[in-house]
Amino acid sequence: MDTLAASPARLRLELKPVDISAYARGNTGVPYVTTFNSGQSDRKKSGPHLMINALTHGNEVCGAHALKFLFEAGVRPARGKLTLSFANVAAYDSFDEDHPGASRYLDEDFNRLWSPEVLDGDRESRELSRARELRPIVDQADHLLDLHSMQTESPPLALAGVTRKGLDLAKTVGAPAHIVVDAGHAEGTRLRDYGAFGDPDDPKSALLVECGQHWLRDSRAVAIECALRFLLRFGAISEELAAAHLPEAPPAPQRIIEVTDAVTVRGGGFDFSGPFTGLEVIGAAGTLIGRDGNKEIRTPYDDCVLVMPSRKLRAGQTAVRFGRYIS
């Protein structure tokens, strides 16, 4: 269980699950997946197939709010195709206000399953069954935006992966202000890194955005803004349509954090030495930031940025990433 998010008394539950039952049927043959076709037949005008995915984790509700907004606003692609997908709906439907973090997944993390070895293997779970169901849809997408949220009240982050195309996508979308160049998790492959998305020589690209803390209203606004900017980036919507819903102020200048180390929990008793929430810059190399059992965890260099410290803290999971700001 997500121990931090499982304590509602410590959190403001401003943002709760929204009813998405109207989108259950979809039009793709896969429940909760809808594809809109611009109808452009001219190859030069047809444009790419874009996909915006929500609910990779059932407790990360801002993405569901963003997709509902796109449906209700009547957003349709001016060119190419647009697929809107609600992923782990079964986990989302298990939401309990007394334990809001428990709806992250039912059996296993949906966002650690996206390798051929796992998808084509013999293992079974409810998340894996849903991933296999969605896989043909994901295979059709040229560019993917995966909407997430975080345990702590950290500023939003764009997780660009380690490819140049991922970084370029984050920069051309233009928001949020912090871009993280990272290699993922030892526990398994993320949707953002699946197949062609993770191949540096393939033109397909994907971006994962952590929109803010799970239960804060601001995460909804970030999710909607990033979805609109993603669509605008590929010419799927007009500047006039985007401007009608985007903040009047331009987005803040972006900064890039290169992750150099991911601290994976080895023992069963990881504890941080302080109430870290993310993007703290630790000035001196060798500063103690936590303990994994008897092992001290210290920063590897000066001006080390702590990226997404986690409170799940089970063996095999990522406790925190170490990074540094780069040009």
Contacts in CASP RR format, 6 or more apart in sequence:
PFRMAT RR
TARGET T0000
AUTHOR 0000-0000-0000
METHOD contacts of the structure
MODEL  1
MDTLAASPARLRLELKPVDISAYARGNTGVPYVTTFNSGQSDRKKSGPHL
MINALTHGNEVCGAHALKFLFEAGVRPARGKLTLSFANVAAYDSFDEDHP
GASRYLDEDFNRLWSPEVLDGDRESRELSRARELRPIVDQADHLLDLHSM
QTESPPLALAGVTRKGLDLAKTVGAPAHIVVDAGHAEGTRLRDYGAFGDP
DDPKSALLVECGQHWLRDSRAVAIECALRFLLRFGAISEELAAAHLPEAP
PAPQRIIEVTDAVTVRGGGFDFSGPFTGLEVIGAAGTLIGRDGNKEIRTP
YDDCVLVMPSRKLRAGQTAVRFGRYIS
1 99 0 8 1.000
1 101 0 8 1.000
1 102 0 8 1.000
2 59 0 8 1.000
2 101 0 8 1.000
2 102 0 8 1.000
2 104 0 8 1.000
2 151 0 8 1.000
2 311 0 8 1.000
2 312 0 8 1.000
3 311 0 8 1.000
3 312 0 8 1.000
3 313 0 8 1.000
4 10 0 8 1.000
4 11 0 8 1.000
4 151 0 8 1.000
4 152 0 8 1.000
4 311 0 8 1.000
5 11 0 8 1.000
5 59 0 8 1.000
5 100 0 8 1.000
5 101 0 8 1.000
5 151 0 8 1.000
5 214 0 8 1.000
5 215 0 8 1.000
5 311 0 8 1.000
6 99 0 8 1.000
6 100 0 8 1.000
6 101 0 8 1.000
6 102 0 8 1.000
8 97 0 8 1.000
8 98 0 8 1.000
8 100 0 8 1.000
11 100 0 8 1.000
11 213 0 8 1.000
11 215 0 8 1.000
12 215 0 8 1.000
12 216 0 8 1.000
13 97 0 8 1.000
13 100 0 8 1.000
13 215 0 8 1.000
14 215 0 8 1.000
14 216 0 8 1.000
14 217 0 8 1.000
15 61 0 8 1.000
15 62 0 8 1.000
15 65 0 8 1.000
15 214 0 8 1.000
15 215 0 8 1.000
15 216 0 8 1.000
15 217 0 8 1.000
15 219 0 8 1.000
15 220 0 8 1.000
16 61 0 8 1.000
16 95 0 8 1.000
16 97 0 8 1.000
16 215 0 8 1.000
17 61 0 8 1.000
17 64 0 8 1.000
17 92 0 8 1.000
17 95 0 8 1.000
18 61 0 8 1.000
18 64 0 8 1.000
18 65 0 8 1.000
18 68 0 8 1.000
20 32 0 8 1.000
20 64 0 8 1.000
20 67 0 8 1.000
20 68 0 8 1.000
20 86 0 8 1.000
20 89 0 8 1.000
20 92 0 8 1.000
22 71 0 8 1.000
23 32 0 8 1.000
23 34 0 8 1.000
23 67 0 8 1.000
23 68 0 8 1.000
23 71 0 8 1.000
23 84 0 8 1.000
23 86 0 8 1.000
24 31 0 8 1.000
24 32 0 8 1.000
24 89 0 8 1.000
25 31 0 8 1.000
26 32 0 8 1.000
26 33 0 8 1.000
26 34 0 8 1.000
27 34 0 8 1.000
27 35 0 8 1.000
28 34 0 8 1.000
28 35 0 8 1.000
28 83 0 8 1.000
28 137 0 8 1.000
30 133 0 8 1.000
30 134 0 8 1.000
30 136 0 8 1.000
30 137 0 8 1.000
31 89 0 8 1.000
32 85 0 8 1.000
32 86 0 8 1.000
32 87 0 8 1.000
32 89 0 8 1.000
33 83 0 8 1.000
33 84 0 8 1.000
33 85 0 8 1.000
33 86 0 8 1.000
33 134 0 8 1.000
33 137 0 8 1.000
34 71 0 8 1.000
34 83 0 8 1.000
34 84 0 8 1.000
34 85 0 8 1.000
35 81 0 8 1.000
35 82 0 8 1.000
35 83 0 8 1.000
35 84 0 8 1.000
35 137 0 8 1.000
36 76 0 8 1.000
36 77 0 8 1.000
36 81 0 8 1.000
36 82 0 8 1.000
36 83 0 8 1.000
36 84 0 8 1.000
37 77 0 8 1.000
37 80 0 8 1.000
37 81 0 8 1.000
38 46 0 8 1.000
38 47 0 8 1.000
38 76 0 8 1.000
38 77 0 8 1.000
38 78 0 8 1.000
38 79 0 8 1.000
38 80 0 8 1.000
38 81 0 8 1.000
38 236 0 8 1.000
39 46 0 8 1.000
39 80 0 8 1.000
40 46 0 8 1.000
40 47 0 8 1.000
40 79 0 8 1.000
40 80 0 8 1.000
45 79 0 8 1.000
46 79 0 8 1.000
46 80 0 8 1.000
47 79 0 8 1.000
47 80 0 8 1.000
47 234 0 8 1.000
47 235 0 8 1.000
47 236 0 8 1.000
48 80 0 8 1.000
48 81 0 8 1.000
48 142 0 8 1.000
48 143 0 8 1.000
48 234 0 8 1.000
49 80 0 8 1.000
49 81 0 8 1.000
49 82 0 8 1.000
49 83 0 8 1.000
49 140 0 8 1.000
49 141 0 8 1.000
49 142 0 8 1.000
49 143 0 8 1.000
50 77 0 8 1.000
50 80 0 8 1.000
50 81 0 8 1.000
50 82 0 8 1.000
50 83 0 8 1.000
50 141 0 8 1.000
50 142 0 8 1.000
50 143 0 8 1.000
50 144 0 8 1.000
50 145 0 8 1.000
50 230 0 8 1.000
50 231 0 8 1.000
50 234 0 8 1.000
50 236 0 8 1.000
51 82 0 8 1.000
51 83 0 8 1.000
51 84 0 8 1.000
51 85 0 8 1.000
51 137 0 8 1.000
51 138 0 8 1.000
51 140 0 8 1.000
51 141 0 8 1.000
51 143 0 8 1.000
51 144 0 8 1.000
51 145 0 8 1.000
52 66 0 8 1.000
52 67 0 8 1.000
52 70 0 8 1.000
52 82 0 8 1.000
52 83 0 8 1.000
52 84 0 8 1.000
52 85 0 8 1.000
52 144 0 8 1.000
52 145 0 8 1.000
52 147 0 8 1.000
52 227 0 8 1.000
52 230 0 8 1.000
52 231 0 8 1.000
53 85 0 8 1.000
53 87 0 8 1.000
53 144 0 8 1.000
53 145 0 8 1.000
53 146 0 8 1.000
53 147 0 8 1.000
53 191 0 8 1.000
54 60 0 8 1.000
54 63 0 8 1.000
54 64 0 8 1.000
54 66 0 8 1.000
54 67 0 8 1.000
54 84 0 8 1.000
54 85 0 8 1.000
54 86 0 8 1.000
54 87 0 8 1.000
54 147 0 8 1.000
54 223 0 8 1.000
55 61 0 8 1.000
55 63 0 8 1.000
55 64 0 8 1.000
55 86 0 8 1.000
55 87 0 8 1.000
55 88 0 8 1.000
55 89 0 8 1.000
55 91 0 8 1.000
55 92 0 8 1.000
56 87 0 8 1.000
56 88 0 8 1.000
56 110 0 8 1.000
56 111 0 8 1.000
56 146 0 8 1.000
56 147 0 8 1.000
56 148 0 8 1.000
56 191 0 8 1.000
57 88 0 8 1.000
57 91 0 8 1.000
57 104 0 8 1.000
57 105 0 8 1.000
57 109 0 8 1.000
57 110 0 8 1.000
57 111 0 8 1.000
57 148 0 8 1.000
58 88 0 8 1.000
58 89 0 8 1.000
58 91 0 8 1.000
58 92 0 8 1.000
58 94 0 8 1.000
58 95 0 8 1.000
58 103 0 8 1.000
58 104 0 8 1.000
58 105 0 8 1.000
59 91 0 8 1.000
59 92 0 8 1.000
59 95 0 8 1.000
59 100 0 8 1.000
59 101 0 8 1.000
59 102 0 8 1.000
59 103 0 8 1.000
59 104 0 8 1.000
59 214 0 8 1.000
60 104 0 8 1.000
60 147 0 8 1.000
60 148 0 8 1.000
60 149 0 8 1.000
60 214 0 8 1.000
61 92 0 8 1.000
61 95 0 8 1.000
61 149 0 8 1.000
61 214 0 8 1.000
61 215 0 8 1.000
62 147 0 8 1.000
62 149 0 8 1.000
62 211 0 8 1.000
62 212 0 8 1.000
62 214 0 8 1.000
62 219 0 8 1.000
62 220 0 8 1.000
62 222 0 8 1.000
62 223 0 8 1.000
63 147 0 8 1.000
63 149 0 8 1.000
63 211 0 8 1.000
63 220 0 8 1.000
63 223 0 8 1.000
64 86 0 8 1.000
64 92 0 8 1.000
65 220 0 8 1.000
65 223 0 8 1.000
65 224 0 8 1.000
66 147 0 8 1.000
66 220 0 8 1.000
66 223 0 8 1.000
66 224 0 8 1.000
66 226 0 8 1.000
66 227 0 8 1.000
67 84 0 8 1.000
67 85 0 8 1.000
67 86 0 8 1.000
67 227 0 8 1.000
69 224 0 8 1.000
69 227 0 8 1.000
70 84 0 8 1.000
70 227 0 8 1.000
71 84 0 8 1.000
73 245 0 8 1.000
75 82 0 8 1.000
75 231 0 8 1.000
75 237 0 8 1.000
75 241 0 8 1.000
76 82 0 8 1.000
77 231 0 8 1.000
77 236 0 8 1.000
77 237 0 8 1.000
78 235 0 8 1.000
78 236 0 8 1.000
78 237 0 8 1.000
78 238 0 8 1.000
79 235 0 8 1.000
79 236 0 8 1.000
80 236 0 8 1.000
82 231 0 8 1.000
82 236 0 8 1.000
83 137 0 8 1.000
83 140 0 8 1.000
83 141 0 8 1.000
85 134 0 8 1.000
85 137 0 8 1.000
86 92 0 8 1.000
87 110 0 8 1.000
87 130 0 8 1.000
87 134 0 8 1.000
87 191 0 8 1.000
88 105 0 8 1.000
88 106 0 8 1.000
88 110 0 8 1.000
88 127 0 8 1.000
88 130 0 8 1.000
89 130 0 8 1.000
90 106 0 8 1.000
90 126 0 8 1.000
90 130 0 8 1.000
91 103 0 8 1.000
91 104 0 8 1.000
91 105 0 8 1.000
91 106 0 8 1.000
91 110 0 8 1.000
91 127 0 8 1.000
92 103 0 8 1.000
94 102 0 8 1.000
94 103 0 8 1.000
94 106 0 8 1.000
95 103 0 8 1.000
96 102 0 8 1.000
96 103 0 8 1.000
100 214 0 8 1.000
100 215 0 8 1.000
101 214 0 8 1.000
105 127 0 8 1.000
106 125 0 8 1.000
106 126 0 8 1.000
106 127 0 8 1.000
107 125 0 8 1.000
107 126 0 8 1.000
107 127 0 8 1.000
107 128 0 8 1.000
108 125 0 8 1.000
108 127 0 8 1.000
108 128 0 8 1.000
109 127 0 8 1.000
109 187 0 8 1.000
110 127 0 8 1.000
110 130 0 8 1.000
110 131 0 8 1.000
110 191 0 8 1.000
111 190 0 8 1.000
111 191 0 8 1.000
112 185 0 8 1.000
112 187 0 8 1.000
112 188 0 8 1.000
112 189 0 8 1.000
112 190 0 8 1.000
113 119 0 8 1.000
113 127 0 8 1.000
113 128 0 8 1.000
113 131 0 8 1.000
113 188 0 8 1.000
113 189 0 8 1.000
114 131 0 8 1.000
114 188 0 8 1.000
114 189 0 8 1.000
114 190 0 8 1.000
114 191 0 8 1.000
114 193 0 8 1.000
114 194 0 8 1.000
114 195 0 8 1.000
115 188 0 8 1.000
115 189 0 8 1.000
115 194 0 8 1.000
116 195 0 8 1.000
118 128 0 8 1.000
118 188 0 8 1.000
118 189 0 8 1.000
119 128 0 8 1.000
119 131 0 8 1.000
119 132 0 8 1.000
119 135 0 8 1.000
138 144 0 8 1.000
138 191 0 8 1.000
138 194 0 8 1.000
141 204 0 8 1.000
142 203 0 8 1.000
142 204 0 8 1.000
142 205 0 8 1.000
143 169 0 8 1.000
143 204 0 8 1.000
143 205 0 8 1.000
143 206 0 8 1.000
143 230 0 8 1.000
143 234 0 8 1.000
144 191 0 8 1.000
144 192 0 8 1.000
144 197 0 8 1.000
144 205 0 8 1.000
144 206 0 8 1.000
144 207 0 8 1.000
145 173 0 8 1.000
145 206 0 8 1.000
145 207 0 8 1.000
145 209 0 8 1.000
145 226 0 8 1.000
145 227 0 8 1.000
145 230 0 8 1.000
146 190 0 8 1.000
146 191 0 8 1.000
146 192 0 8 1.000
146 206 0 8 1.000
146 207 0 8 1.000
146 208 0 8 1.000
146 209 0 8 1.000
147 209 0 8 1.000
147 211 0 8 1.000
147 223 0 8 1.000
147 226 0 8 1.000
147 227 0 8 1.000
148 208 0 8 1.000
148 209 0 8 1.000
148 210 0 8 1.000
148 211 0 8 1.000
149 210 0 8 1.000
149 211 0 8 1.000
149 212 0 8 1.000
149 213 0 8 1.000
149 214 0 8 1.000
149 219 0 8 1.000
149 223 0 8 1.000
150 157 0 8 1.000
150 210 0 8 1.000
150 212 0 8 1.000
150 213 0 8 1.000
150 214 0 8 1.000
150 308 0 8 1.000
151 213 0 8 1.000
151 214 0 8 1.000
151 310 0 8 1.000
151 311 0 8 1.000
151 312 0 8 1.000
152 213 0 8 1.000
152 276 0 8 1.000
152 277 0 8 1.000
152 278 0 8 1.000
152 308 0 8 1.000
152 309 0 8 1.000
152 311 0 8 1.000
153 212 0 8 1.000
153 213 0 8 1.000
153 216 0 8 1.000
153 277 0 8 1.000
154 210 0 8 1.000
154 212 0 8 1.000
154 213 0 8 1.000
154 277 0 8 1.000
154 278 0 8 1.000
154 279 0 8 1.000
154 308 0 8 1.000
155 176 0 8 1.000
155 177 0 8 1.000
155 178 0 8 1.000
155 212 0 8 1.000
155 279 0 8 1.000
156 175 0 8 1.000
156 176 0 8 1.000
156 177 0 8 1.000
156 178 0 8 1.000
156 209 0 8 1.000
156 210 0 8 1.000
156 211 0 8 1.000
156 212 0 8 1.000
156 219 0 8 1.000
156 222 0 8 1.000
157 176 0 8 1.000
157 178 0 8 1.000
157 179 0 8 1.000
157 180 0 8 1.000
157 209 0 8 1.000
157 210 0 8 1.000
157 307 0 8 1.000
157 308 0 8 1.000
158 170 0 8 1.000
158 173 0 8 1.000
158 175 0 8 1.000
158 176 0 8 1.000
158 178 0 8 1.000
158 179 0 8 1.000
158 180 0 8 1.000
158 207 0 8 1.000
158 208 0 8 1.000
158 209 0 8 1.000
158 210 0 8 1.000
158 226 0 8 1.000
158 254 0 8 1.000
159 180 0 8 1.000
159 182 0 8 1.000
159 192 0 8 1.000
159 207 0 8 1.000
159 208 0 8 1.000
159 209 0 8 1.000
159 210 0 8 1.000
160 166 0 8 1.000
160 167 0 8 1.000
160 169 0 8 1.000
160 170 0 8 1.000
160 179 0 8 1.000
160 180 0 8 1.000
160 181 0 8 1.000
160 182 0 8 1.000
160 207 0 8 1.000
161 167 0 8 1.000
161 180 0 8 1.000
161 181 0 8 1.000
161 182 0 8 1.000
161 183 0 8 1.000
161 184 0 8 1.000
161 192 0 8 1.000
161 193 0 8 1.000
161 198 0 8 1.000
162 181 0 8 1.000
162 182 0 8 1.000
162 183 0 8 1.000
163 198 0 8 1.000
163 199 0 8 1.000
163 200 0 8 1.000
163 205 0 8 1.000
164 200 0 8 1.000
165 200 0 8 1.000
165 203 0 8 1.000
165 205 0 8 1.000
166 205 0 8 1.000
166 206 0 8 1.000
166 207 0 8 1.000
167 179 0 8 1.000
167 181 0 8 1.000
167 256 0 8 1.000
168 205 0 8 1.000
169 205 0 8 1.000
169 206 0 8 1.000
169 207 0 8 1.000
169 233 0 8 1.000
170 179 0 8 1.000
170 207 0 8 1.000
170 254 0 8 1.000
171 179 0 8 1.000
171 254 0 8 1.000
172 233 0 8 1.000
173 207 0 8 1.000
173 226 0 8 1.000
173 229 0 8 1.000
173 230 0 8 1.000
173 233 0 8 1.000
174 229 0 8 1.000
174 251 0 8 1.000
174 254 0 8 1.000
175 222 0 8 1.000
175 225 0 8 1.000
175 226 0 8 1.000
175 229 0 8 1.000
175 251 0 8 1.000
175 252 0 8 1.000
175 254 0 8 1.000
176 209 0 8 1.000
176 211 0 8 1.000
176 222 0 8 1.000
176 226 0 8 1.000
176 251 0 8 1.000
176 254 0 8 1.000
177 251 0 8 1.000
177 252 0 8 1.000
177 253 0 8 1.000
177 254 0 8 1.000
177 255 0 8 1.000
178 254 0 8 1.000
178 255 0 8 1.000
178 257 0 8 1.000
178 279 0 8 1.000
179 254 0 8 1.000
179 255 0 8 1.000
179 256 0 8 1.000
179 257 0 8 1.000
180 256 0 8 1.000
180 257 0 8 1.000
180 259 0 8 1.000
180 307 0 8 1.000
180 321 0 8 1.000
181 256 0 8 1.000
181 257 0 8 1.000
181 258 0 8 1.000
181 259 0 8 1.000
181 326 0 8 1.000
182 259 0 8 1.000
182 262 0 8 1.000
182 307 0 8 1.000
182 321 0 8 1.000
183 259 0 8 1.000
183 262 0 8 1.000
184 190 0 8 1.000
184 193 0 8 1.000
184 262 0 8 1.000
184 318 0 8 1.000
185 262 0 8 1.000
185 264 0 8 1.000
185 317 0 8 1.000
185 318 0 8 1.000
186 262 0 8 1.000
186 264 0 8 1.000
186 316 0 8 1.000
186 318 0 8 1.000
187 264 0 8 1.000
187 316 0 8 1.000
187 317 0 8 1.000
187 318 0 8 1.000
190 208 0 8 1.000
191 206 0 8 1.000
191 208 0 8 1.000
192 206 0 8 1.000
192 207 0 8 1.000
192 208 0 8 1.000
193 206 0 8 1.000
194 206 0 8 1.000
195 202 0 8 1.000
196 202 0 8 1.000
196 204 0 8 1.000
197 204 0 8 1.000
197 205 0 8 1.000
197 206 0 8 1.000
198 206 0 8 1.000
207 230 0 8 1.000
209 222 0 8 1.000
209 223 0 8 1.000
209 226 0 8 1.000
210 308 0 8 1.000
211 219 0 8 1.000
211 220 0 8 1.000
211 222 0 8 1.000
211 223 0 8 1.000
211 226 0 8 1.000
212 218 0 8 1.000
212 219 0 8 1.000
212 222 0 8 1.000
213 219 0 8 1.000
224 245 0 8 1.000
225 246 0 8 1.000
225 247 0 8 1.000
225 251 0 8 1.000
228 237 0 8 1.000
228 242 0 8 1.000
228 245 0 8 1.000
228 246 0 8 1.000
229 242 0 8 1.000
229 246 0 8 1.000
229 251 0 8 1.000
231 237 0 8 1.000
231 242 0 8 1.000
232 239 0 8 1.000
232 242 0 8 1.000
255 325 0 8 1.000
256 325 0 8 1.000
256 326 0 8 1.000
256 327 0 8 1.000
257 305 0 8 1.000
257 307 0 8 1.000
257 323 0 8 1.000
257 324 0 8 1.000
257 325 0 8 1.000
257 326 0 8 1.000
258 323 0 8 1.000
258 324 0 8 1.000
258 325 0 8 1.000
258 326 0 8 1.000
259 307 0 8 1.000
259 321 0 8 1.000
259 322 0 8 1.000
259 323 0 8 1.000
260 300 0 8 1.000
260 301 0 8 1.000
260 322 0 8 1.000
260 323 0 8 1.000
260 324 0 8 1.000
261 300 0 8 1.000
261 321 0 8 1.000
261 322 0 8 1.000
261 323 0 8 1.000
262 318 0 8 1.000
262 320 0 8 1.000
262 321 0 8 1.000
262 322 0 8 1.000
263 292 0 8 1.000
263 297 0 8 1.000
263 318 0 8 1.000
263 319 0 8 1.000
263 320 0 8 1.000
263 321 0 8 1.000
263 322 0 8 1.000
264 316 0 8 1.000
264 317 0 8 1.000
264 318 0 8 1.000
264 319 0 8 1.000
265 292 0 8 1.000
265 313 0 8 1.000
265 314 0 8 1.000
265 315 0 8 1.000
265 316 0 8 1.000
265 317 0 8 1.000
265 318 0 8 1.000
265 319 0 8 1.000
266 292 0 8 1.000
266 295 0 8 1.000
266 315 0 8 1.000
266 316 0 8 1.000
267 292 0 8 1.000
267 293 0 8 1.000
267 315 0 8 1.000
268 292 0 8 1.000
268 293 0 8 1.000
268 313 0 8 1.000
268 314 0 8 1.000
268 315 0 8 1.000
269 291 0 8 1.000
269 292 0 8 1.000
269 293 0 8 1.000
269 313 0 8 1.000
270 290 0 8 1.000
270 291 0 8 1.000
270 292 0 8 1.000
270 293 0 8 1.000
270 313 0 8 1.000
270 319 0 8 1.000
271 290 0 8 1.000
271 291 0 8 1.000
271 293 0 8 1.000
271 313 0 8 1.000
272 289 0 8 1.000
272 290 0 8 1.000
272 309 0 8 1.000
272 319 0 8 1.000
272 320 0 8 1.000
273 288 0 8 1.000
273 289 0 8 1.000
273 290 0 8 1.000
273 291 0 8 1.000
274 289 0 8 1.000
274 290 0 8 1.000
276 289 0 8 1.000
276 306 0 8 1.000
276 309 0 8 1.000
276 320 0 8 1.000
277 309 0 8 1.000
278 306 0 8 1.000
278 307 0 8 1.000
278 308 0 8 1.000
278 309 0 8 1.000
279 305 0 8 1.000
279 306 0 8 1.000
279 307 0 8 1.000
280 305 0 8 1.000
280 306 0 8 1.000
281 303 0 8 1.000
281 304 0 8 1.000
281 305 0 8 1.000
282 289 0 8 1.000
282 299 0 8 1.000
282 303 0 8 1.000
282 304 0 8 1.000
282 305 0 8 1.000
282 306 0 8 1.000
283 299 0 8 1.000
283 302 0 8 1.000
283 303 0 8 1.000
283 304 0 8 1.000
284 299 0 8 1.000
284 302 0 8 1.000
285 298 0 8 1.000
285 299 0 8 1.000
285 300 0 8 1.000
285 301 0 8 1.000
285 302 0 8 1.000
285 304 0 8 1.000
286 298 0 8 1.000
286 299 0 8 1.000
286 300 0 8 1.000
287 298 0 8 1.000
287 299 0 8 1.000
287 304 0 8 1.000
288 296 0 8 1.000
288 297 0 8 1.000
288 298 0 8 1.000
289 297 0 8 1.000
289 298 0 8 1.000
289 299 0 8 1.000
289 306 0 8 1.000
289 320 0 8 1.000
290 296 0 8 1.000
290 297 0 8 1.000
291 297 0 8 1.000
292 319 0 8 1.000
297 319 0 8 1.000
297 320 0 8 1.000
299 322 0 8 1.000
300 322 0 8 1.000
301 322 0 8 1.000
301 324 0 8 1.000
303 324 0 8 1.000
303 325 0 8 1.000
304 322 0 8 1.000
304 323 0 8 1.000
304 324 0 8 1.000
305 322 0 8 1.000
305 323 0 8 1.000
305 324 0 8 1.000
305 325 0 8 1.000
306 320 0 8 1.000
306 321 0 8 1.000
306 322 0 8 1.000
307 320 0 8 1.000
307 321 0 8 1.000
307 322 0 8 1.000
307 323 0 8 1.000
308 318 0 8 1.000
308 320 0 8 1.000
308 321 0 8 1.000
309 319 0 8 1.000
309 320 0 8 1.000
310 317 0 8 1.000
310 318 0 8 1.000
310 319 0 8 1.000
310 320 0 8 1.000
313 319 0 8 1.000
END
